[in-house]
Every structure is written in structure tokens, then in C-alpha cells.
């Protein structure tokens, strides 16, 4: 965790003057790349588990996780692998498709070109061009896994280049904020939908099929091996939900993401002496407290869906608090 | 004429026309450095040269060193075609160009100060008053305003060509927001990386000082009394075709690239919006045309500008580079008077001469132009980018007739010049290495004094026989090497 120094930090030239517009774009760049990675994971795991279980219902949950029912059924009659995959990878009319998100990521990177490294830009530029050229041939059943692997790897390459080359000033902190707010949002969506899809009634609970579905949920969050290591005997839905919400060691857990958000806000307020951090800080604190003070059983008993829903609303509010603090809307003098 | 002996190998089939050729037909004995480039190039195999060229283009594309053309859905990035055979200038040639450019910039700044103050040059009838005061680029907001150091044109690009004898002539001045310097710096890096065997051991004047020099100049002209001035680059934004250049320059100078919406004016002072609140701005390298800078003064529909900016400028709280209203100085009609302007202010003969120019707004100029149309190039004075001009010798009868009508209808809108037999430079073309016409745009940076970037942008007309080097009209670029000795 970043320590807040008792002394004012030495002010390096240029560090204090991060343009608001750059801060906003940095945050969105990170959010879009994180979202693309999550989407690729979700599609890959869904494809694998649907094949294994012969259920088409798995594809339906991809749409529900992204809350895209309305838009999807405007364009498609039925939920099939073909329709969902093209909707989420190559459909330019869907703002949540990977091609749309990659373009948004690149537009933000274009804004940030004065700030980011040439390597970051070059990778994103090549990545986006590749994504924009994807056609039906690349997303067929036989190629889907290879495609998702490449998408995931490109996102990870992006995060790696960023970690290794982005200068550590306020921009880096806004990048961390974006990435972790997005992660937090994604994990709550995944848990919410999967929990209710996979536990429709008493029937089937604890059966082999059910657990293989839960295994795939863990895999889609890259949590399977870590979970096995930490809780080798505890493969129950409650434990899995608990792990993904509360385990600080798992980098995609809600608690780990919230901690990163908290640290980044503390650095902005402390090291950089930025004002107006408190509303978002307070909200993050509150979220963290509710996570620590409840067991996963409490959460499930009181209503997992309601809790996930509340967290998502709080996350949106944190995004708004940050926007109001650092890039407040401009009042036009002409209007 | 085929070149013998020394020009074997790559140049074995090079057909030097009756033009000055920058590399192979210089009409004098070239210095050893240039000889060396010639010999090294001659040893290149055509296939190898093509491989290098392909590698260069791929690298430019990956780096996104591009123009951006936007259609309704897609951003299309185009790479400015780059020729891997450098254009080489000797130390003596450069000395001449450098002094000539400095002289011209000095005269332009004195001229701008005069026409926005006492107007001596107009009262002395050296330049017609209506040409200046009636010019659409003449800016009322500049009248009586004193700018720091008397500098109006901080960044200037002078377009030069060479005639049949290799003499440098000024084709036009670019005193508003000249572009292209980023290609000079990027092209050099690319050349050194991908053609290292060509440059080894040669004493080539470096170009990487441009960023620091420009930053220093912009800080020097900041409002007086500011200890550590904040310089920013004001860009129209990511949708502008030259956005890459704006990014490049902001990075080279280590300054923020801002858009109009990042700036605000309060109590006549300019601030930029940062995450820590408003921060003062003192010097603005603006890559936005006059018309878009301030919706309160110019185009009220401009969303790109900053309301109140001109007021802050007039109060002396911020410096704009270039100043407003510099377009009068690079107007094609005023250009014709530039030799007289130089003599008037500096009492010197112009070091770089103009191309002979006939002003169609004057009766004798119009009469000469109409009588010799098929031998002349006719240019509309307001246009840039090589649009709307007539090249007499290449024109059809219908085109000549059309221009006669245009000229008679609005003579003041045109100037004419003889067709210059532009120099050529060996260029990698689909059929092999061939001569293509080139021009040269040196960039001058003026703060307390004027510094000229060694070399500049060499543009090359890639179409066989074409004289138009503009990128929008099939032009490309070459690296320009200035030999130190």
C-alpha cells in the first residue's frame, strides 16, 4: 500500500498539472481494456461449458451479465452461440462488443498519446486494427478458443506494457482507479447472474453438472487454481462466492479491487494534495466495511442479488464522484 | 543522359533529365561526403532497397505516424509516403539557405509590426495599402498591439525550390501554422535505424534539437515578469489530420497538448483545467487557425476555441505563437513584394530570391499573364495545398480558356510565375530508381533570435513529371541531410 508521507513530496516538473481530460481518458482506457479482457474470458468459458453440458442456456447468461437483453433481441431472434458471439465480438452496432470497446480504447489512447509511451500506443494501435478486421471466419466454433486466448493475451500485454512504461504520476493512479472499478463491477455481475442461473431450485444442486458449471465460473475469473489451493475441499457455491467477493489475495476479487481503488484515492489526496477526494473515499470505505462485516452466508441469506445490485450502484456513484471532483462539467459561457 | 562510371549499380539505368539533380547532376564537384553517399547508394541492390522501404513503411504504420482521414465510421490512418533515398545538401548550400531564411523571417516580423502600427511601408507606397488593409487575413484585433520581442512569426516555413542551375528560389512563405516538421524528425530517426549503413561516419547535422529550441523560444516570448512560464500546445483535437504532429511536438517540448475546452479565461488570464484545479498558462503554441481561436471575436460557431482568449492576449497576459493576423505576410500577392519588403526594412539585397512573379491585380501583370498563359503557372492567392492552380504547359486548350475567363473576372485573385524546371532527386519508384521533383521547407524558430532547423522537409512529387509535391496531391517526403563540412 502506498504510504502517505509526512513530508510534502518533491514536486517534479509537469507532475502537478495533469489535465482533467487526460485523467478522464486514462480512466476510460483502463476500463475498456479490462472490460475487453473480461468479455473474452466470459465468452471462452461459456463456450467450453456449453459444449460440455449441451445447454444453450449458458449463452443467455452472457447477455444478462451485460444487461443487453433489449439491444440483443432487437437484432437477433434467438440466443445461439453464433448470434451471441458475433453480437459481442464483431457487431459494431453493439457498444459492448469487443470491436466497439477496442475502438473506444484506441480513441482514448489517441487523446493520451502525449502522455503514454510509444510502446503502449503502438500495441493498442495494432491490436485495434486486428480486432476491426475480425470477420465471421475468425469467430467460428473451431476458432473461438484461439481467438479468445489472443484477445486475453493482448489485454494482458497492454496491462504489462502499461505497468512497465507508464510514468508514475497522477495518470497512473487514474489508470488504477479505472481498471479496478471495472474489475469490481465485472465480478459482481458475474456472481449475480451465475449464482441465480446455476441455483434455480433444489434440483441438481451438488450434482456433477452443477459443480462443473461453478468450476467454469471460477475459470472465467481466472480463480480456479487459486481457489483449489486455498480451499481444496470447499467447492461449494457459497465458498466460491465468498472467495470472489472477499479474498484479498485474489486479484480480481471485489475486496482486492476496492482496496486498490482506496489506495489510489488516498495517494491522490495525500501525495498529490488533490481536494475533493473525500466523497469517493467515503463511499469506498463504506463498501469495504460491508464486505468485512458480513460473512458470505449472511450476504446470501439477506439477498445476494440485492447486495450485488447495491454495490454496482455504489460503483457507478464512485465513478460520478471522481468525475465531479476531477473533471467537472464545463458551463458554457455562451449558452 | 546516362551516368557512367561512378553511377553504376543502383543508378546504372538512372536517366538524368535536363534538370539539376541533387545527387547526380550538380554541375560542380561535390564535397567528399556527398560523393560517399552516392557511392554507397550505388552499391545497393534494388531488391534490398525495396525491402528496406517496406520495413520503413510498416514501422511508420505500426507507430501510427500518420495522417488521419475520418470517414463517417472509421478513422483511416494514412502514412505519408517516405522515400528511403535521402536528399543531401552541402554545408555551403545550407549556409546560404540558413542566412536567407533568417533574413526573410526578420523582414516578415518587421513588416507585420509596421502594418499593425505606423504603416510606413504603405505610406511610402512600397506595398499597395489596399493589398494589406483589405486583405482577409488582416486582423483588426492586432492593430496597435505590442507583442513580446516584436515577434509575430515564431514558427515559419519557407518553401524553396531549385531551378535548372541549382539556384534556390522562394516559392512561398508559411507564416501561419506551418506543418510537417514532425516528419523531419521522425524520418531522420527512421533513416538512422533502417539505413544505418548509409549514414555511418558521415557528419550530418542533427535535427533533434528542434523540440528544446522551440520550447525555449516560446518561453522567451512569454509575458514579461513570469519566472517559469507554462507553455502549452493548442490543438483542434484528435480528429485533426495533423494531430500526430501536435502530439509529437508536445512530447518533444515536454508540454501539455490542450484543446480549447481544456482552457478557460478568467479576469483576462488564461488557465488550463487540471485535476488540481485551474493552472495558469502563459504561452500558447496554437495549431488552430485565427478564425477558430476565440468565438467571442471570430467565428462564433467555433467549438474548438477559447472564449475570451483574444482579450487575454490583448491585455498581454498570454502570448500566442504565431501571433494573430500573420496571414497577411504569407499571402501569395504580398509574396510578390517580399524582395522590396526586405530592401525596405533591412536595406539589404534578398539572399534568397523569389520566383519571378506577375501580379495579375496590376494591369501589366495581367496583360503579361494572359499573353503568356501557356508558359506560366497561375495560382489563386487564397488557396493552399496545391489546389486550383493552372500549370500552363501541361494544360489543355479548354483549361487555358477557362483560366482566361477566371483571370479577367477576378484578376486580383491571381498571380503567375514561369514554370521552374524544379530540381530532381533520385527516388525509389515502381520501375526502379528515377528522378522526381523535390522542394524544401526549412523551419525557422524565432524567440530572442532566429534558429533554422538544419535541413527541413524535402517533399517529393512521386508521380512522374509532376511538379506538385503536396501530400494531398500524391507527394511524399525524403530525409534531408545537411553535411556539416
Interface residues (C-beta under 8 A of the other chain):
Chain A: X13 X14 X16 X17 X18 X19 X20 X21 X23 X92 X107 X110 X111 X113 X114 X118 X121 X122 X125 X126 X132 X170 X174 X268 X272 X273 X274 X275 X326 X327 X330 X333 X334
Chain B: X62 X63 X64 X73 X74 X230 X238 X243 X244 X247 X250 X251 X254 X256 X257 X258 X259 X261 X262 X264 X272 X273 X274 X275 X276 X277 X279 X295 X300 X307 X308
